[in-house]
Amino acid sequence: MPEGDTIHRTANRLRPALLDQPLTRLSAPRLVGDRPRPGERITSVDAQGKHLFITFSGGLVLETHMKMTGSWHLYEIGQRWRKPQGYARAIIEVPGWVAVCFSAPVVQIGPRKAVGRTDLGPDLCVEGVDFEAVVRRVRTILPADEMIGDALLDQRIAAGIGNVYKSEVCWSLQTHPFDPVGSISDDKIEALYRRASKLLIANLTTTSRTTVPGGLAVYGRRGRPCRRCGTQIKQQTQGQYARVTTWCPRCQTEKGRQANAGS
């Protein structure tokens, strides 16, 4: 599942093949707007939270957001693709390499200020986040009854957390994901984002995402015993977009509101 660590790993994988190389071809059948010309060089490949940006020397930036379905693949020229070409949303070819973005819901191009979100919070996948400022964003941007599980997913507060880390971080600090932010202290909110950042950074160099010894604590483990107390893990959807949330009903006691029964 693409979260901040996934996108940073993708940028790190693409960068050695693409950076400072002249563009041979850019194909993007659904892309609206200007295109970089062949011969323009790729000047940067970088991630911000869940967004990946590829910048060309002419000033245009290709932005992709994977959401739940997208992925970037890198192939040597002539190498067989692992997915059908019909799923390709963007194809970038440089000498020796072709980078293919498959099935991404968001693919757009333009000047960086036009395509990039200016409302994103600090990227939790990099060091040096001002976590006191993150807490202030929670208090000023979100209503007091916003559930902490939804707050952690709000990229305006801090960028990079998805369903996996939301559930894992809440379990780690024994916080019920349906508790409203108004019932949680500033210190606990800061601790949640600090833990999320620590886990995201720890997983930047591996595809086997790990938050506890043995893998994940709760995400994807509905009905299995909690690694801390042995209670059966629960799961249900949460928030406006019905995002999957998992938690331990014994370790993560609820306060401030009544969650719907999970299973």
C-alpha positions in Angstrom: 0.0 0.0 0.0 1.7 3.3 -1.1 2.3 5.5 1.9 5.1 8.0 2.5 7.8 5.4 2.9 6.8 3.8 -0.4 6.9 7.0 -2.4 10.3 7.9 -1.0 11.7 4.5 -1.9 10.2 4.9 -5.4 12.0 8.3 -5.8 15.2 6.8 -4.6 14.9 3.9 -7.1 14.1 6.2 -10.1 16.6 8.9 -9.3 19.9 7.1 -10.3 18.4 6.1 -13.7 16.7 9.4 -14.5 18.5 12.3 -12.9 20.4 14.6 -15.3 19.5 12.4 -18.3 18.0 13.8 -21.5 14.4 13.0 -22.1 13.9 10.7 -25.1 10.1 10.3 -24.8 7.3 11.2 -22.5 4.0 9.5 -23.2 0.9 10.1 -21.0 -2.4 9.5 -22.9 -4.6 11.3 -20.3 -2.2 14.1 -19.4 -3.5 17.6 -20.0 -1.1 20.5 -20.5 2.3 21.3 -22.0 4.9 18.6 -22.3 8.7 18.8 -21.9 10.5 18.6 -25.2 12.8 15.7 -26.1 16.3 16.6 -25.0 15.3 18.4 -21.9 17.1 17.0 -18.9 15.5 15.7 -15.7 16.7 17.9 -12.9 15.2 16.3 -9.9 13.2 13.2 -8.7 11.8 13.8 -5.3 8.9 12.9 -2.9 6.8 14.9 -0.6 4.6 12.8 1.5 2.6 10.6 -0.9 3.4 12.8 -3.9 6.2 12.1 -6.4 7.6 15.0 -8.5 9.8 14.7 -11.6 11.2 18.0 -12.7 12.5 18.9 -16.2 15.0 21.5 -17.2 12.4 23.5 -19.1 10.6 24.2 -15.8 7.7 21.7 -16.0 7.1 19.2 -13.3 5.3 15.8 -13.6 3.4 15.0 -10.4 1.9 11.6 -9.6 -0.2 10.5 -6.6 -0.5 6.7 -6.3 -3.5 6.6 -3.8 -4.5 2.9 -3.5 -3.7 1.7 -7.0 -0.7 3.3 -8.6 2.9 2.3 -8.8 6.1 3.2 -10.7 8.3 0.6 -12.4 11.8 1.0 -13.8 12.9 -1.1 -16.8 16.0 -1.3 -18.9 15.2 -0.5 -22.6 13.8 -3.7 -24.2 13.0 -5.4 -20.9 9.6 -6.9 -20.6 7.1 -5.0 -18.6 5.4 -6.7 -15.6 2.0 -5.0 -16.4 0.1 -4.4 -19.6 0.9 -1.2 -21.4 -2.8 -0.3 -21.3 -2.4 0.4 -17.6 0.4 2.9 -18.2 -0.5 6.5 -17.2 3.0 8.0 -17.8 6.0 6.7 -19.6 9.4 8.5 -19.3 12.2 7.2 -21.5 15.8 8.2 -21.2 19.0 6.6 -22.7 19.0 3.0 -21.3 15.9 3.2 -19.1 12.2 3.6 -19.2 10.2 4.5 -16.1 6.5 3.6 -16.2 3.7 4.8 -13.9 0.9 2.3 -13.8 -2.7 3.0 -12.7 -2.1 6.2 -10.7 -5.3 8.2 -10.2 -3.4 11.5 -10.3 -1.0 12.4 -13.1 -0.6 16.0 -13.9 2.0 18.4 -15.3 2.8 22.1 -15.0 5.0 24.5 -13.0 5.7 23.2 -9.5 3.5 25.8 -7.9 0.7 24.8 -10.2 0.8 21.0 -9.7 2.1 20.7 -6.1 -0.2 21.0 -3.1 0.7 24.1 -1.1 -1.3 23.0 1.9 0.7 19.9 2.7 2.1 19.6 6.2 5.7 18.7 6.9 7.0 15.4 5.4 7.3 12.8 8.1 9.7 10.8 6.0 12.5 13.3 6.5 14.4 14.4 9.7 14.0 17.7 11.4 10.2 18.0 11.6 8.9 20.6 14.0 6.5 18.5 16.0 5.2 21.3 18.2 4.2 23.0 14.9 2.4 19.8 13.9 0.4 19.9 17.1 -0.5 23.6 16.5 -1.8 22.6 13.0 -4.0 19.9 14.6 -5.5 22.4 17.0 -6.0 25.2 14.4 -7.1 23.2 11.4 -9.2 20.4 12.8 -12.4 20.6 14.8 -12.2 19.1 18.4 -14.5 16.2 17.4 -12.2 15.0 14.6 -11.2 11.4 15.3 -7.5 11.0 15.7 -7.5 8.2 13.1 -8.8 10.7 10.5 -6.5 13.4 11.8 -3.4 11.2 11.2 -4.4 10.7 7.6 -5.0 14.5 7.0 -2.0 15.5 4.8 -2.5 19.1 5.7 -1.3 18.3 9.2 1.7 16.2 8.3 2.4 14.3 5.1 3.1 10.6 4.7 0.8 8.6 7.0 -1.7 6.2 5.4 -4.0 3.5 6.8 -1.1 1.2 7.8 0.8 3.7 9.9 -2.4 5.3 11.3 -3.4 2.0 12.8 0.1 1.0 13.9 0.9 4.3 15.6 -2.4 4.3 17.5 -1.7 0.8 18.7 1.9 1.6 19.7 0.8 4.4 22.0 -2.4 2.7 23.2 -4.6 5.3 21.6 -8.1 4.5 20.4 -8.3 5.6 16.7 -11.9 6.8 17.2 -11.1 9.2 20.1 -11.6 12.8 19.2 -8.5 15.0 19.1 -10.1 17.3 21.7 -9.9 14.5 24.2 -6.2 13.9 23.6 -3.4 15.9 25.2 -0.9 17.9 23.2 1.9 15.7 24.4 0.1 12.5 23.2 -0.6 14.0 19.8 3.0 15.1 19.4 4.1 11.6 20.5 1.8 10.0 17.9 3.4 12.0 15.0 6.9 11.5 16.4 6.3 7.7 16.4 4.8 7.8 12.9 7.9 9.7 11.6 10.3 7.3 13.3 8.5 4.3 11.8 8.3 5.8 8.3 12.0 6.7 8.3 12.9 3.2 9.6 11.1 1.7 6.6 12.6 3.8 3.9 15.2 1.2 2.9 13.1 -1.9 3.0 10.0 -3.3 1.2 9.2 -5.5 4.1 7.4 -2.9 6.2 8.0 -3.6 9.9 6.7 -1.7 12.9 7.2 -4.4 15.6 9.3 -7.5 15.7 7.7 -10.0 13.2 6.0 -7.4 11.0 2.9 -5.3 11.8 1.1 -5.1 15.1 -2.5 -4.7 14.0 -2.9 -3.7 10.4 -4.0 -6.7 8.3 -4.4 -8.9 11.4 -8.2 -8.7 12.0 -9.3 -11.5 14.2 -5.8 -12.5 15.2 -4.4 -12.0 18.7 -2.9 -8.7 19.8 0.9 -9.0 20.0 0.8 -7.2 23.4 -2.2 -8.7 25.2 -3.6 -11.5 23.1 -7.1 -9.9 22.6 -8.7 -10.4 19.2 -7.9 -7.5 16.8 -10.9 -5.6 15.5 -11.3 -3.8 12.2 -13.9 -1.4 10.8 -14.1 1.5 8.3 -13.7 5.0 9.6 -14.4 8.6 8.4 -15.9 10.1 5.3 -13.9 7.9 2.9 -14.5 4.7 4.9 -10.8 4.0 5.5 -9.9 0.7 7.1 -8.8 1.0 10.7 -7.6 -1.8 13.0 -7.0 -1.8 16.7 -6.9 -3.8 19.9 -10.1 -3.2 22.0 -8.2 -4.0 25.2 -4.9 -2.2 24.7 -6.6 0.9 23.1 -9.4 1.9 25.5 -11.8 4.4 24.1 -12.6 7.8 25.6 -14.6 10.8 24.6 -17.1 9.1 22.2 -18.6 5.7 21.4 -17.2 3.9 18.4 -19.4 1.7 16.3 -18.9 -2.0 17.0 -16.1 -3.5 14.8 -15.6 -7.1 13.8 
